[in-house]
């Protein structure tokens, strides 16, 4: 007798035999069913989600998607509407995909032709958030509230090319067609400050293109004592809360560490598939901020907040490829090499496309202020063998199944889907062209290697003309992202900073 699916409905109840799909009449007419958007795995996960919602009394579910900046946006659906949202998704304004980090629309969203290069965005019309039931979680910081991550579709069921989660999955699908998978591990650094509990004032209120003033904060650790155990002990309530919250979310937490700078911490995650790791990072960042806020702290993944002159935060991305058997194909064949030939070509691709990829690895104006010499952050495009000053650090070697490349140039605010996709596009172009990397450096801050882009503007200019990125992502995606980031950078250049006021106001 065959084993029944855990969510299978009997034929007498309009079930479909071995399928996990719910086949009651009211389930068949939804947007997701009509357009065939769920796999059997997702239908089974939806069944499990229904049981969890009923058993623990979930009253609300947040349907969220990740925008171009890596920020979660979405709607909270009350219990009575959850079933309909799972059948047909949730609508949201398409203009959310056309804004810079201040909430200002970069494209003319109310014009017949928006300039995006793809139909479906005029009039700020709707997009549909299609839930992925495999991502469902119960939030530990919000009572009786669930959370689910969504992909983005147009109302006719077609994919929205600007959905960054889909962008990464498309690249991973192409990689799988070549017989490879991608394994990723993440080290995320962040700052935690004591939050000012005073109410918001007029100066904190902003508008699109003009964010309000940040709230005042105070330091939580003294700094200059890397991995100091007693320093971490003093933050034990936060450490305990982060551990409980992140593990309740089933995130692959590996360590919580005290970093070098004042108020600076680091989380590391166990290595896993690129798609799952990207999803985990999105939820992790949100969880850290919410858990910290519940204890009176403000956590930020901004790379270089004011006062962090000596220690900016980064996102070190560990990456390797595996074959169909799961074996690491970066592992060298002989004891005299640090990488396999394929791994070397992949590495050469990371170096060759580093200026363009920087628009995705470091997508904020602030992140480029991290590229400082002798700072444990790179300032030029070079690689080294187990050298933490280089942009790319080669780790492992002959006999080590964990052999990998660590890109140390990224910032923790980066959109994880675009960051990881940028690495895959760069590396595989190196493989396709048989590129050979230069010799490794043992003096990364004095090597003659070219510098990383000095600004977001430089990185976006490099992205706009990079043929590998245009070929992989398409001109629509590259031009859309470049347009948003150019507008953001131009707005920054127009701003009169406190540095300018101090420097020039009195002497001229």
N, C-alpha and C positions, 0 to 999 in steps of 0.2 A: 504494500500500500504506500502510495507516494506521500511525502511530507507536505503538509499544507503550509502555504505562505502565512506569516504571522498576521497579515492584515487582509487575508482573503475573505471575501464574502461568499457564502454558499449560493449555488445556482438559484435556489428557492427565493433568495433575497436579491435577485438580479445581479448576482456576482458573475464573474467571467472565468471561472476555473482557476488556472494557475496565476492569473494576473493579480498584481497587488492593487490595481486601480479600483477605486470605489465607483461602482457602476449604478448607483441609485439614480432615478430619473433626474432629480434636481442637481446631481453632480455632473451630468453629461453635457450640460449646455453652457458651461463656463468658458471664459476666455482661454484658460490654460488647456482645457480639453479640446476645444475647437481647433487650436493651433498646434496641438501636440508638443507642448513645451516641457513636459515632465517625463523623465525616464521612469522605469519601474522602481528604481531605487528611491526616487523622490516620492512616488506614490506611497511606497511602504513607509517612508519617513513621515509622511503626512498622517498616516494612520497612527503611528506611534505618538506623534504630536497631539492628535486628538485625545488619545488616552491620558497623556500627561496633563493636558489642559483640564480634563474632567476630574482626574484623580486628585490634583493638588489645588484645584479651584482657581486657575489663572483667570483674571478678570479683564486684562488688557494685554495686547501684543503690539510691540513696535515693529512696523514694517519699514526697514531701512535700506537705503542703497548708498554706495560710496561715490561721491562726486569726483570731479577732476582733481581736486586738491587733496583727496584722501579723507575728506570729512564726511561723517555719517549724516544723512538727511532722510526724512521720512515722516510717516504718520502713525499715531497710536490708535489702534482700532479696539473698540470696546467688545466685550464678550459676545454680544448679540450679532456683531458683524464679522467675527473671525472666520466663520465657515464660508461666507460669501467672498471674503478677501482671499481665502485659500483657493477658491474655485476660479476667481476672475482677476486677482491682483488688486492693486490700489493705484489710483491715478495721482499724478503730481504734475506741476507745471514744467514743461520742457525747458523753460528759461533757466532752471536751476543748473543746467549743463553749460550755460553760456555766460557765467558770472566769474569775476575775479574773487580773490580772497576777502574783499570788503563787502561782497554782495552786490557790486555794481555790474549791470549787464554790459558786456563788451560788444555784443552784436545788436543790431537794430531789431529787437524781437517782435515789434508790432508792424514791421514792414512786410510786404508780400515776399521779398527776397531778403533773407537774413544775412546772406554771405557766408553761411556755414559750409555750403557745398553739398548739402543733402536736404531733401525735402522733409517736412515734418516738424519744423521749428517755428514757422511763422505764426504770429498771433499769440505767442506763448501758450500754444495748445498743449494738450495733455500728452504725457508719456505714461506707460503702465509699469508699475513695479511688480515684477513676477517673483513671488517668494520661492526660496530654495529651502524646502523643509529639512534638509540635512544639516542646516546651520542653526536650527531652533535651539534656544537656550532660555532658561529661567533666570532672570537677573537677580543676583543676590542683594543688590542695593535698592531695589524697588519692589515693594510688596505686591505679590500676586501679579507680576508683570513678566511677560515673555518677550523675546526678541528674535527676529528672523531677518536674514540678509536676503536682499532681492537683486535680481538682474533687471535690466531695463529694456522694454520693447515699445515700439510704436503701436497705436491702436489697431492697425491692421495685422498685428502679430509679427511684423518683421523686426529684426534686431536693430537696436540703436547703435551705430558704429562708435559712438562716444562713450559707451558704457565701459569703464576701465576694467571691470571684472571680466567682461567678455573679451576685451583686448588680450589680457593675459591668457585666458583659456584658449583663444584662437592660436596663440603662439605655442602653447603646450601641445595642442592637437597636432600642429604641424611638426613639432619635435617628435611626438609619438609616432607619426607616420614614417619617420626616419629610423625608428627603432630605439629611441632614447627617452628617458625620463629625466626630470630635474629635481634634485634635492637641495633644499635651502635651509639654512640656520640663521637666526637673527640675534644680534646683540643690540638692544635699544637703550640708549642713554636718555635721561630726562632730569629736569630740575624739580624739586619740591620746596615750596616756600610756605611760610606761615601766612595765611590769608587775613586781610583786613576785613573784619566783620561789619564795618560801617555800611549803612545803606547806600545804594547808588545815588550819585548826584548828577546834575546836568552835564558836567564835563565827561562823565562816563557814557553818555548817550551819543551814539553815532548815527551815520546815515550812509547809504551806498557811496563808496568812494572816499568816505571820511569816517573811519572807525573812531569811537570814543576813546578817551584816555583809559589806560589799563589801571586796574585797582592797585593800591599800594600793597606791598608784601614785605615780609622779613625773612632773613635766612633761617635755615634749620640745622645746618652743620657748618663747622668752621673751615673745612677744606684743607688741602695740602697733605692729607693723610690717606693715601690710597689703601682701600681694603682694611681700614682700621676697625677692628672688631668692636671696641667700646663705642666708637662713633656710631656704628650701626645699632648697638644696643640702646643708645639714647633715642632712637627712632623706632623702638620695638613695636609700639602700638600700630604704627603704619605698616611695618614689615609684616606683622601678624595679619592685619586686615588685607593686605595685598595677597598674601599667601592663600588665605581662606577664599577670597573673592575670585582670584584667578583659577584656583583649582576647582572651585564649584562650577566654573564655566568650562571645565575640561580643556583649558588651555595648556599647551605643552611647556609649562614653566620649568626651567632648569635651575636658575639661581637668581638671587636678589643681592646686589652688591653695593657697597659704598664706593663711589668714584672719587677722583682726585679733587675736583673743584668744590667750592662751597655749595651746599644744598644739592649736590649732584649724585644721582643714583644710576644703576644699570640693572636691567632685566635681561636674562638670556633665555632662549627657547631651544628645546630639543629640535634637532634637524628633522625635517619631514618633507612631504611633497610640496612643490612650489605653490600649487593652488591652495592647499590647506593652510600653509604657513601664511600666505597673504591674507586669507580670511581671519586667521588667528591674530595677526598684528592689528588689523582694524578693530577688532573687539577688545584686544588688550589695551590699546591706547585709550579707548573710551572708558574701560573699566578702571584704569589707573587714575584717570582724572576724577571719575565719580567717587571712587573709594577714598581718594585723598580729600576731596571736598567734604565728605561726610565726617571727617575728623578735623576739619578746620584748616586744611592745607589747600594750596593751589599748585597742582602739578602741570608742567608745560613741556611739550616736546619741541618747542622753539629752540633752535640750535644755539643761539648766542644772546640770551637776555641781557639787558643792561646789568652791569656788575659781574658778569661772567667772563671777564677779560682773560683769565688764565686758563680756562677749561670750558670750551664749548662742548656741546653734546653731538654725538654722531650715531649713525646706524650702520654697523658693520655687517655686511651681507655675505655669509658663507655660501658657496655654491659649488655643485658638482653635477656631473651627468652620470646616469646609469644605463646599462643595456637592458635588453628584454628579461634577462635573468635576475636583474637587480644589482649586478656587479658594477662597481665604480670604474668608469672608463677613463678617469683622470689618473688613476694609479699607474706609476711608471712600470715599464716592463723589465727594467734592469736597475741595479743598485746605484748606478752612477747618474741617474736622472732624478729631477724633482717632480716631473710631470710626464705623462705619456705624450706621444706626438700629437694626439687629438687635444689633450689638455693644453699643450703649448700653443697650438693654433687658436684655441678658444681664448687663452690668455692674451695672445697677440691681438685678437679682435677687441677685447676689453680695452686695451691700450689705444688701439687705432681709433676707436669711436668714443673715447672718453670725453672729448669736448662736447659732442652732441648728446651723449647719454647724461651729461651733467644736468641738462634741463629737467630730467626725470629723477636723477638721484639727489639733486639739490635744487628743488623747484621754488625756493623762496629767496628774496633779496637778502635776507638775514643769513642764510646758510653759507654764503660765500665769504663771510667774515670769519668763518671757521678755518679756512685754508691758511694756516700760519706755520712758519718754520719751527721745528723743534717743539711741536705741541701735541704729538701723538695723533695729529690730523695731517693728511698729506697736503702738499702745496704744488706738486708737479706729477706728471704722468710717468710713473716708474713702478717697477715691481721688485720685490725682494723675497728671499727665502727666509721665512719666519722673521721678517723685519717689520715692526709695527709703525715705522715712519713712512713706509712706501704706500702708494695708492692701492696696490694689490699685493697681498701677502700670500705666498704659497705655503701651505701647511701640509705636512705628511710626507709621503715618499714611498719608496719601495717596500712592499709588504704591509702598508697601512691602508686599510679599506676606507678610512675616513679622509683620504687625501682630497684636498679642496683648495679653492681660491677664495680669499676673503677680500672683498672690495671695501675699503675703509673710507671712501670719499663721500658716502651718502649722509644725509641728515635725517633725524628721526621723524620729521614732519612729512617726509615724502609719501606720496600715494604708493602703497606697497605693490599694487598690480602693475603700475607703470615702471616703478623701480626694477622689479624683477624682470619684467618684459624687456626693459632696456638692456639688461645684462645678457639675456638669451639672444636677442637680436644681434648685439655686438659680438658675442662669443661665436655664434654660429656663422656669422659672416667671415670671421677669422678662419673657421674650419673649412668653409666652402672655398675660400681663396687660398688655403694652405699657407696662411701667414706664419712667419717665424718671429718670436719675440726677441727684443734685444737682450743682452746679458743682464742678469739681475744686478741690482745695486746693493752695496753694503753701506752706502752713505747717502740716503735718500734726500736729505735737505741740501746737499751740495752737488748732486749729480747734474749733468748737462741736459737732462730730460726736459721736454717742453712743459710749461706751466699749465696747471688746470685753469679753466676760465676764471677771470678775475671778478666776474659779475654775472648775474642772471641774464643780462642783456647779451653778453658774449656767448653764453651757453645756448640761448635760444637762436642766435644767429647761426651757430654751428649746426644745430638740429635742423634748421630750415633747409640747409643745403646738403645734408647727409643722405646719400642715395640708398644706403642700406636701410635706414629708418623709413624712408619714403616707400621703398619696395615692400617692406614687411607690414607697416601700419597703414599704408595708403596716404595719399596727399591730403585727404579730408581730415584725418586724425592729426597729422603733423601740423597742418595749417591752423586747425582749430586750437590746438594746444599752444602753438606759437603766438597766435593772435591774442589769446587771453594773457599769456605771460608777458608779451610786449606791452600790453596796456597796463599791467600791474607795475612793470618796471618803469614805464614812462611816468606813471603817477608818483612813484618813489622819487624820480629825478626832479619832479616839479616841487616836491616838498622842501620847505626851508627848515633845516634841522637845527637842533640846539648847538651842534658843533659849529655851524656857519655863524650863528648868532654870537657865540662866544668869540669866535676867531676874528670876525670882521667888523662887528657893530661899533666898537670903540675906536679902532685905529684908522678907519677910513671915514 
